[in-house]
Amino acid sequence: EVPALQAAAFATFKTWAADLKRVGVTRVEISAPWNLLEPKPGEYDLTFITDRLAVCKSLGLGMRIRINSFYNGATPPWYDGDRWRDIDGRPPAGSPTPVSFTDARFWHHYGALVTKIAAACQGEDVYLNAFIGVHAELKWSDWWSYDASTLALWRKTIQVRPAWLSDPVGDAALP
């Protein structure tokens, strides 16, 4: 069933890309699901991207790639890093639980994935958005996360008290 859905989604992409070209669009943005790009740790399948790039090229369109780990369970099931938590340690209500961007385990996988995508698209008219597809400030309206990795980074940061933090809060005690 999944391959049939993926084939239908690809057919829809081709139709939409051609329609966009007809109305004067010059670049198509895609949201590429992380779980399809890296189905197993360190094993990459970039056909989701390269197939869509071939369509864009055939239409004379550029492409922008954003990696999705947020919608429809796009984080691979094997991922074992920290995920967002609210101040009480619960995942965000009403949405999938995003990965923590402060967790070294995330960056280990994400850095390698972005490197593979960049190599596959080298020389093409592609913008690779070097950030994961989540807009925390709009979806949660609070501090990004209280997961273990983020809290550890916060504690380290407030000890050093960099200028970007001292300017707005001075010497105020920080939680």
Disulfide bonds with the S-S distance in Angstrom:
none
